[in-house]
Amino acid sequence: MRAGGTQVEAKRMAIARIGSIEALVEDEAAGRVIPLGALLRPTFGTALLLGGLTGVAAGISGLITAIMGYLGGSTFIVNISHSTYLSPSDCARWLSQNHSTHSCYQAALQDWSFEAVAYRIAAGVTGIQMLLAYLGLRRRSSAKQLPFNLPRHSVDAVAFVAFAGIGVWLAGMGVDSLVVSAGRGAGRGLGTAPAMLALGAIFGWRLIADLRTTPVRTFVWK
């Protein structure tokens, strides 16, 4: 306008200098780009959290499996029968480790049923350690005002699909063993499914609450 143009002409020139809407959107999005390097810490933290929860769920499933084995017998948690092939070398090892059994079948049954419970309990202990490490590292990151988790919406969606999917799959395997194998080994799937389904339900509920209360934030990757 100081150069002699009208107010309308000045506005048109100003708008032309600003550029197109597409350019404005790209500039705005560029300011929100998250470098991949900045995602290493929250990715590690989220993996530590989900891994720890998986381990704890496995530990709980070990207790459930032990109860099922006590009530339904060892064959309920181990898919083995008298017709199962057992190599002579394995039989010798099992019998040397357990002198209370009098046959290779009994020794294998006892060894496998013990492992079905013990490995899950060990995973539970490891899961607790991972969760403790997660809490400690998250406290340090929070003190430095650094993120230690991926966006909650993404975590809840992935965790819900993973835990619920695994839980349904294990439950299906257990039911299949009940129908096809007369219950042999059914406890391994049925013992693990409840803990996984419970985690899936928790994350599913969180995801629904997230989507109902807060908008989903869009991230641009480079």
C-alpha positions, 0 to 999 in steps of 0.5 A: 500500500505504501508503494501505491497499491490498494488494500485488496491488491496488497492482500492478494500480493501477500497471499501469493507470497505465502504460497499454496496450501500444500506448501503450508501443510508441508512446512507445518508437518516438517516442524513436527518430524521426529528423528528416528534416533529420538525413537530409540529410547522410547522404543526400548522402553516400550519393548522392556515394558511389554516384554516384562508383562509377557514374562509375568503372564508366563509366570502366572501361566506356570502356576495355573499349569502346575495346578492343572497338572496336579488336578488333571495329571501330568499328561494333561499338560504334556502331550505324550503317550505310550506310543510316543517315540523316545530315543534310547539316549534320552531315556538313559539321561532321564532315568539317570536323573530320576531314579524314582521312575521305573520306565522311560515313559514315566521318566519322560513324562515327569521331566517334560511336565516339570519343564512345562512349569519351571520354564514358565516360572523362570520367565515370570522371574525374568519378567519381574526383573524387566519391569523393575528395570523399566520403572528405574529407567523411566524414572531417570528419563522422567527426571531428565524430561525425556520420553521413555515410551512410544505413543500410548495409542500405538502401544495399546493397539499393538499390545491388544492385538498381540496379547488377545491374538496369542490368548485366543490362539492358545485357547484354541490349541487347548480346546483342540487337544481336548477334542482330538488328543483326549486332553493330552497337552491341553493344559499347556494352552489352556494354562497360558491363555487366561493371562494373555487374554487378561492382558489383551482385555486391559490394553483393549480397554485402555485403547477404547478409553484413549480413542474416546477421550483424546485425539490421535496424534499423527507423526511424520517420519523421515 
